[in-house]
Amino acid sequence: MNSFYTIALLIASNVFMTLAWYGHLKMAEFSWFKTLPLIGVIALSWGIAFFEYCLQVPANRIGFEGNGGPFSLMQLKILQEVITLVVFVVFSVVAFHMQVKWNHIAAALCLVAAVYFVFGFK
């Protein structure tokens, strides 16, 4: 069950992270946001990122084998990176109507290989 909680928390964490890091680019379409000074945009992003940390830290604590979880430190990092990129691709396609190209798919396959290597040889 710790695997499920870890992955669910990492997904939720990365949704907040993506919104904090890239959401302001989409929000610039709104007139009230366009007039916000840079320090306001930074403060808003930090406010969103706070929730990312509130989810990411417990995910790593629950998932880490040193705390009784199922994942090594390296496995946690690879999971987090794969989840980050999946969440980012979904966000960029939905929010910015980006197209997924062949090189994006090739990169995703490399990530699948990374997951295989980090989980397949314990």
Sequence and secondary structure as in RCSB ss.txt:
>XXXX:A:sequence
MNSFYTIALLIASNVFMTLAWYGHLKMAEFSWFKTLPLIGVIALSWGIAFFEYCLQVPANRIGFEGNGGPFSLMQ
LKILQEVITLVVFVVFSVVAFHMQVKWNHIAAALCLVAAVYFVFGFK
>XXXX:A:secstr
 HHHHHHHHHHHHHHHHHHHHHHHHHHTTSHHHHTS HHHHHHHHHHHHHHHHHHHHHHHHHHBGGGT SB HHH
HHHHHHHHHHHHHHHHHHHHH     HHHHHHHHHHHHHHHHHHH  
